[in-house]
Amino acid sequence: MEYYFINKLRRIGMNHSITNRQIAFMIFAVVVGYGIINLPNTTAAEVGTGAWIPIAINTIIVAIFTYFISYLGYSHENQTLFEYGQKLVGKKLGKLIIIIYIIYFIFLLSYLVRSYSEIVTSIFLQKTPVWAISIFLLLVVSYGLTKDLKTIARVTEIYIFLVIIGFVFIQIIVATQGKIVNIRPILGVEDIMTYAKASFELFLPFIGLEIIMFIPLNKKINKSIIKYSILSIVFIGLLYIFVIESTISVVGVEDIIRYDVSVFKVLKGIDLPYLEVLKRLDGFYVIFWTMNLFCDVYIVSYLILKQSEKFFKKISPNIIIFIVIAIVFILSQIPKTPSEIRMLPTIAKNLGIITLMIIPLILFIAMKVKKNDK
């Protein structure tokens, strides 16, 4: 009888599981998200032409923690952090960890909404207030929250496939307009400690991988999840390096550090007389970037909703959606000055270090200790 129920539970899990490829695309959506458009100027400001080095270092570090996170989920079949976290560290601490992640995801969502709204209003819709763009984005997201995880995964798979093709194609065009001299010396001129400090400062573009802990994995369907997750992080790291180097090669380090949203600014200055249909590369780029960011916001919002539902089982999901959307909107509008807005990435980065590195490492060690005790 016990064997029958275990098999039945596994079949139910398989029906609700998403594929490794879909998870890889979801990782790309959440990790790449907003930060890619500022990456060239933020990295160049830290270490000049050696901008690719801290990104390569972070890729290796995050790939290691990707293994820890993926292994945790794979070892606890059809469970999320809410379930296996309490088994590993106890109910009270396990629930506290979930609360930390809910707060983190709410802040991350607020940061994404505000950052997207700021860029759209400053570059494309100057007369539109920031709050109006934020409300529009959140209303679209609230509709998406009525769907299940498999639907979101399928939509993400389609959108992000197009996004990757678009990003790579546009950056190849950018690279053809650049000059090698602008990225020399390739190894940079900074010392080891400068690169180490830069790696810490440039951790923000890699946060978001934590979503794996909130996706129930099936040992049959997701047998290769560790490989897929690590490869997705490696691909993201290589894409970041390509974006940084190709963008800097067009205008040089001295100019790129003066640009906010540097990818957009560089694309706007590129003229392609032989490709009339692609004359406004920045317009095409914003389409792909928006598709990516919408997937990012959908996924993060869904995770907030599902984890909140487990704490407030008697409250209707629609009411939880309304409350979450209201909180995110209020938080996204709190920063008023440019200096306050610039603090958001720093806060997101510091929270990301806790949720991506410290907590998963504690859980991984706890799992190994429990296995050894047995």
N, C-alpha and C positions, 0 to 999 in steps of 0.2 A: 504493500500500500504506500509506504514512504517513497519507494522508488518511482511509483506512478505519479505522485504529486510533484516530485523533483523534476521529472521529465515534462510534466504539464507546465510547470513554472518556466522551464527553459524554452518550451515552445512559445509560450506567451511572450517571453523576452525576445525571441527571434522575430516575432511578428512586429515588435515595436523597435527593433534595433535599426540603426542606420549603418551604412557601409563605411569601410575604411576611407574610401575615396571622398565620400560626403563629409566625413569628419575632417579630412585633410583640407578640403575647400573651406569648411567652417573655421578652421584654425587660421587659414590665410585671411579670411574676411575680418576676423576679430583682431588679429595681431597687426596686420597692415593698416586697416582702418583709416584713421585720420592722419597719423604722424608722417606718412611718406612725403607729403607735399612740403614739409619743412626740413626734411632730413639733410639735404645738401648744405644749407646754410648753418644748421646747428652743429653738424659734424665738422665742417670747415672752420667754424669759429673756435672749436675746441683744439683741433690738431692740424689745421691747414691741409696740405696735399696728402698727408697720411691719414685722411679721414676714414679710409676703408679698414684700417687696422683695428680700431676699437670695435667696429661692427663685426669684423671677423672673430675677434675675441669673444664678444657677446653671443655670437652664433654658436660657438663651441660650448660656452657655459650653459646657455639655454637648452641646447641639444641634450646635455647631461640631465638637466632637470625635466626635460621632456620624457626621458626614459623613466625617471621616478614616478611622474604623474601618470603616464600611460600604464606602467606596471601596476600601480595601485588600483586603477580602474579595471584592468584585465584580470587581476587576482580576485576581485570581488564581483563576480558575474551578475549582471542585471541589477547592480546597485550603484547608487551615486554617493557622493561625499556625505550626504545627510545620513545614509544608512551605515556605510562602513567606517565613517569617522567616529561614530559613537561606539562601535565595536572595538576600535583600536585605542581610543583614549578616554572612553567613558562617556556617559550620556551628557553630563553637564558641560564638560570641555568640548565634546563633539558639537553640541548645539551652539556653544559660544563661537566656535570656528565658523559655523554656518552664518551666524549673525555678522561676523567680520566680513565674510564674502558678500553677503547681501548689501552691507554698507559700502563695500568696495565697488560692487557692480552699479549701485545707484549713483555713486560719485562719478564712476567712469562714464556712465550714460549721460549724466549732467554735463560732464566735460566735453563729450562728443557732440551733444546737441548745441552747446554754446559755441564751440569752436567752428562747427559747420555753419551755424547761423552768422557768425562774425565774418567768415570768409565770403559767404554768398552775398551778404549786404555790402561789404567793403569793395568787392571786385565786380559783381554782376548786377546787384539790385540795390544801388546806393540809397534810393529813396524809401526802401522798405525797412521798417523797424526790425531789430533783432528778435524781439519777442514774437513777432508775427511768423517769422521763419521757424522759430522754435516750436510754436504751437502747431504749425502745419506738419512739421516732421513728427511730432509726438502723436498727432491724430492719425497719421498714416500708420505709425507703429502700433497704436492701440488696436487698429483693425487686424493687423498681422498677428497679434497676440491671441486671437480667437482660434488660430490654427494649431495643429499639433507639431511635434518636433520633426516628424518625417516630412511633413509638408515644407517646413522651414528649411530642412536639409536639402530637399529637392530643388527648391527655388535658389538656394545658395549655390548649389552645384552648377546650375545653369548660368547664373549671374557672374559668379567668380571665374568660371571658365572664360567668359567673354572679357572680363576685367583683365585677367592675366594676359590674354592675347593683345588687348588694347594697350596695356602698360608696356609690354615688351616691344611691340611694334613702334609705339611713339618714342620710346627711349632709344631704339635703334636709329630712328630718324634724327634724334637729338645728337647722338654720337657721331653721325656723319657730318654734323655742322661744327664739331669741336676741333680743338688743336691739342696734340700731345703735350706741347710745351706748357699748357695750362695746368696739367696734373703732375708735373715734375717738381721736385723729386718724388717718385712714386712711394718710396719708403718713408717719406717725411724727414723731418729734422729734429723731432722731439725725443726726449729721453723716455725710458721705460715707465717711470712713475707718472709722467704726463699722460701716456696712453692708458695706464691703469685707471687714473682719475677720470679720463674721458670715457672709458668703458662704463664706469658707474653713472656718469652724467647722461650717457646715451642709452640707458637701459629702457627708457619709455617705449621705443619702437618695437620692443619684444614682449610687452605685457599682453595678456589676453589668452595665453595658452591654457590657463586654468580651466577653461570651459570643458576640457576633457573630463575633469573630475565630476561634472554634472551631467554627463551623457552616459546612460547605462550601456555597458558593453557586453556582447555575447561572445563566448570563447570560440564558437564555430564561425560566426560571421566576421568577427573582428580579430581573427587569429593573428593577423599581421599589423595590428594597430600600432605597435611600438615602432616598427619600421616606417610606416606611413607618416606617423607624427614627427619622427626625427627628420625624415626626408623633406617634409613640408617646411620645417624650421630652417633646414639647410638651404632650401630653395628661396625662402624669404630673405635669408642673409645674403645670398648671391644676388638677388634682385635689388636689395638695398645698395649693395656695392656698385652694381651696374648703374643704378639711378644716380648715386652720388658722383661717380667718376664721369659719367656722360654729361651730367648737368654742369659740373665744375669745368669740364673741358671746353665748354662754350664761352664762358665769361671770365673764368679764372677765380682764384680764391679771394682776392681783394674785393671783387665786386659781389661775389655770391653771398658773402657774410653780411652785406648791406640789405639783402632782399628778405622780406618776409614772404611766406608761401613761395619759396624760391623756384620750385618746379613750374608753377603757373607763370611767374614773371619771365623766366627764361623761355618757356614755350611761346609766350606772347611776342617775344622779340625775334622769333625765328620766322623767316620768310622763305617759302618754298615755291618759286615761280613755276617749277616743272610739275608741281602737284597742286593744281588750282583748287581741287575739291578738299584738300587738307590744309588750306591756307591758314585757317585758325586752329592750330594744334591745341591751344589752350581750351577751346570749346569742346573738342573731342575728349580731351583729358578729363574735363570736369564731369562729363557724362559717365565715364568709367569710374572716376573717383566717387561720384555720388552713388552709383550702383554698389560699390564696395562698402561705402559707409552705411547705406541703408541696410545691407545684410548684417553688418557689424551691430547696428542699433537693434535690429530685430532679434538677433541671437542673445545679446546681453539682456534685453527687456524680457525675453522668454525665460531666461535663467532666474531673473529676479522674481518673476511671477510664480514659477514652479516651486522655488524654495520658500517663498512667502506663504504659499498655499499649505505647505507642510506644517508651518507654525500656526496658521489661522485656518484650521480645517472647517470651522463653522461659518466662515465668511464667504460669501459668493465670490467666485473668480472675477466677475465683472466689477465688483466693488473694489477688490484688490488692484485691478488694472487702473481704475480711476484714481485711487489713492497714490499708487506708484507714479503715474503720469503727472499728477499734481505736484508731488514732492520733487520729481526730477525737474519739472518746469520752474518751480520756485528756486531750487538750488542753482539752476543754469542761469538765472537772472540776477543772482546776488552780486557777482563781480561787476563793479561799475567803472573802475578806472583801468587803463592798460596794464598797470603794474599788478593789479589784482587778477586780471585775466592771465598774465604771464606766470602767476603762482600756481595755476591749475595743473600744468604739466608736471611740476615738481612734486606736488601732492600725489598725483596719479602714479608717478614713478616710485615714490617711497612706499605707497600702499602696495604697488605691484611687486616690489621686492619681498614684502611679507607674504603675499598670497601666491606668488609664483615660486619662491625659493624656500623661505623659512618654514611655512606650514607644511608644504609637501614633503620636505626633508624630515620633519618631525614625524609625520605619519608613516613615511617609508621606513624609518628606523623602528618605530613602534610595531609595524607589521613584521619586520625581520626578527625583532626580539620575541614577539608572540610565537612565531614559527619555530624559533630555536627552543623556546620553553616547552613546546609540544614534543 
